[in-house]
């Protein structure tokens, strides 16, 4: 190969950009990461958004997939400062009855608490937990023939169904509500096919690893990844927004940790008309409205189980959550939205001054919405934790526009890098032999707009880098997974 400034350039330092850069650097290449912001991390950012001493996660907060990422698990991230904290209850789901369903780290305890649905829950989730080591390559990668087809078929038959269809297996308020809260992470109507997939994975992760949070804030994950990358000889330049290929130093490959909209803006003139047409048709999903609170004490949830959970889903019944997500998908703003809430400071004392706490929450809104959902979200918290409002010292909010301003990958507030419906689940961002290749030689996309999609796991970046290693550098890195 002819001499270039770098072997590869990665545009964007989110978890996928960092994973791509590490994969390439591990292969002995010279790699440069360019980050538009002054701080690395993309959605992996933490800051004192409200008051001094209160550390809030700006983007992602709870990280079951980061802790179980097949790629991240091969890296010495603990040696670079990353420590996970696992709450005793992964997630809790309170009801108007004053009771709560829980996703415990123990599958047996979770099933037992569901009473009449104990057997149904166990038969649904136990095989996924058992088979997770062989399911992970298929679930966390591009569409391909699985090496363990029977295990994947067992998972797939349930995963392709709609969440409302699968809910028919349960009869209790608790099991149906718990399931709806998990499936609502799909950020689309629960009547859509494949909305069961994310719910099944999140429930299984609760028993495989729990739902941990990084000590000191989500920024700790980005810092550890960047520290390891630099220890291998990689270079990072911040404050470098990329709007044109002409800005980049010379290299043999460029990997973009961006969504199709930015990719078209930067490199669209290099693409074939067919590929450009496909990217222009790429669909983004619902956005989110987010709040961070500084509190003078823990959230006073009525159900005691919620006080032991890192994550709390606020939406009451399956029917109420289904209606909320349907209304949002139709461009409306529900009076009682489904709210995802995290209370990191209960388990990580570095997040707030002694005796005080932080809380983090969001609800789904129509893409691009500018509506202030503060009253609606706080009403949902107060509903299940009377007296919550009295504990608020300060709050900080993000609407969809402000989120996109913080991170341009959050188009219209979409935190999944694009709609994860059946047509974009494995073909994102375009229908191609490899979803990571663009139509221009040496240019790749490695963001959550590629399989397996959203979540802090780095697998989109890792798979894209492996594709570049194969195409451009004619080398085959060792597989992460044993057959």
C-alpha positions, 0 to 999 in steps of 0.5 A, spaced: 500 500 500 502 507 498 503 511 504 498 515 507 497 519 513 494 514 517 491 507 515 484 509 517 480 514 520 474 514 524 469 519 524 465 520 531 467 517 538 461 514 540 461 507 543 461 504 536 467 509 533 471 507 539 470 500 538 471 500 531 478 504 532 480 499 537 479 493 532 483 496 527 489 499 532 489 492 535 490 489 528 497 493 527 494 499 523 495 507 525 488 509 527 486 517 528 479 518 531 476 525 529 470 528 534 466 534 533 465 535 540 471 537 545 469 531 549 469 524 547 464 519 548 458 521 543 452 519 548 457 516 553 457 523 557 456 525 564 456 532 567 453 537 572 447 539 569 443 541 575 447 543 581 455 543 583 456 536 585 450 532 582 453 528 576 448 526 571 448 522 565 447 526 559 445 520 554 445 513 556 445 511 563 444 503 565 448 498 561 446 491 561 449 490 553 456 494 555 457 489 561 455 483 556 458 486 550 462 480 546 467 485 544 468 489 550 469 483 554 475 482 551 478 488 553 482 490 559 477 496 561 477 495 568 485 496 568 483 503 564 478 505 570 472 502 568 468 499 574 460 496 574 455 497 579 450 492 579 443 494 583 440 488 587 434 489 582 435 490 575 428 494 574 422 495 577 415 496 575 410 499 579 402 499 579 397 503 581 395 497 586 401 499 590 405 493 588 411 492 583 413 487 579 421 486 578 426 484 574 431 480 579 438 478 578 435 471 579 431 468 574 428 464 579 426 469 584 423 474 578 419 468 576 416 466 583 414 473 584 410 473 578 405 468 581 400 465 576 405 466 571 411 463 574 411 457 569 410 462 563 415 466 565 420 461 566 419 457 560 419 463 556 426 466 558 430 460 561 432 458 554 434 465 552 439 465 558 441 458 557 443 459 550 445 466 551 453 464 549 451 462 542 445 466 541 450 473 542 453 472 535 447 472 531 443 477 535 449 482 536 451 482 529 449 482 521 444 478 518 447 471 517 446 463 517 447 462 525 452 457 527 447 454 532 440 454 528 436 451 533 437 455 539 436 461 534 430 458 531 427 458 538 429 465 540 427 468 533 420 465 533 418 469 539 422 475 537 419 476 531 412 477 534 409 483 536 409 485 544 402 485 544 401 478 541 406 475 546 403 478 552 397 473 551 402 468 554 401 472 561 395 472 565 397 477 571 397 484 571 404 484 574 407 479 568 403 483 563 406 490 565 413 488 566 413 485 559 410 491 556 415 496 560 421 491 557 418 491 550 417 499 550 424 500 549 423 498 542 420 505 541 415 503 536 408 501 537 407 494 541 403 492 536 408 492 531 412 485 529 419 484 532 417 489 538 418 482 542 425 482 540 428 487 545 424 485 551 426 478 551 434 480 550 433 485 556 429 480 560 435 475 559 440 480 560 437 481 567 439 474 569 445 473 565 449 479 568 444 484 571 443 491 569 449 495 571 451 502 571 458 505 571 461 508 577 462 515 576 457 516 570 457 513 563 463 517 561 467 512 564 466 507 559 468 512 554 474 514 558 476 507 559 475 505 551 479 511 549 485 510 554 485 503 552 485 505 544 491 510 546 495 505 550 495 501 543 498 507 539 491 510 537 490 518 536 484 522 538 483 529 536 477 533 539 473 539 537 474 537 529 467 537 526 467 533 519 462 536 514 466 534 508 471 528 506 476 534 504 477 535 511 480 528 512 487 526 512 489 521 507 488 514 509 486 507 506 479 507 510 474 511 513 469 509 518 463 513 520 460 513 526 454 517 524 447 516 521 445 516 514 443 523 514 450 526 516 453 521 511 450 523 505 452 530 507 459 528 508 460 523 502 453 523 498 457 525 492 461 519 492 456 514 492 452 510 487 445 513 485 442 507 488 445 507 495 444 514 495 437 513 494 436 508 499 440 512 505 435 518 503 429 513 504 432 511 511 427 512 517 428 515 524 423 513 529 420 517 535 424 521 539 425 522 547 424 528 552 429 527 557 429 530 565 435 530 570 433 532 577 437 534 583 434 531 589 434 532 597 433 525 598 431 518 594 425 518 590 419 516 595 416 510 591 410 507 594 412 500 592 419 498 596 422 494 591 422 500 586 427 503 592 432 497 590 432 498 583 437 501 578 431 502 573 424 503 574 419 503 568 413 507 569 406 506 565 402 501 570 399 496 565 400 493 558 394 496 556 396 503 558 403 503 555 400 500 549 396 506 548 401 511 550 406 508 545 401 508 539 399 515 541 406 517 540 407 514 534 401 517 531 404 524 533 401 525 539 403 527 546 400 522 551 398 525 558 400 519 561 407 517 557 411 511 559 417 513 563 423 510 563 427 512 570 434 511 573 436 512 580 444 511 579 446 515 586 442 510 590 448 505 588 453 510 586 455 515 591 460 519 587 453 521 583 451 526 588 453 530 595 452 526 601 444 524 603 442 527 596 441 524 590 440 524 582 435 521 578 434 521 570 428 519 566 425 520 559 419 519 555 418 518 548 415 523 543 414 524 536 420 525 532 422 532 532 417 534 538 419 541 541 413 540 546 415 540 554 413 534 557 416 536 564 409 536 567 407 529 564 413 526 566 413 528 573 406 527 574 408 519 572 413 519 578 409 523 583 403 517 581 407 512 584 412 516 589 407 521 592 412 527 595 417 526 589 416 533 587 417 536 594 424 533 593 426 536 587 432 541 588 433 543 581 432 540 574 435 540 567 431 538 561 432 536 553 427 536 548 429 533 541 432 539 538 437 540 544 438 532 544 440 533 537 444 539 538 448 535 543 449 529 539 448 530 531 446 522 531 440 523 535 436 525 529 429 528 531 431 525 538 431 518 536 436 515 540 436 508 536 440 511 530 433 510 526 427 506 527 428 499 529 422 496 525 422 489 521 424 493 515 430 496 518 432 491 523 437 487 519 438 491 513 439 498 516 441 502 513 441 499 506 439 492 503 447 490 501 451 484 502 454 487 508 451 493 511 457 496 513 460 497 506 458 504 503 458 504 495 464 508 495 471 504 496 474 505 502 468 508 506 464 505 511 458 506 516 459 503 523 454 507 527 448 504 531 444 505 524 447 498 522 446 492 525 445 490 531 442 497 532 442 501 538 445 500 545 452 501 548 455 495 546 460 497 540 458 491 536 456 495 530 463 498 530 467 492 531 463 488 525 464 494 521 472 494 522 472 487 521 469 488 514 474 494 513 480 489 515 477 484 510 476 489 504 482 494 505 487 491 509 486 483 507 487 481 514 482 476 518 482 478 525 481 472 530 473 471 531 470 473 538 466 467 538 467 460 538 463 455 534 
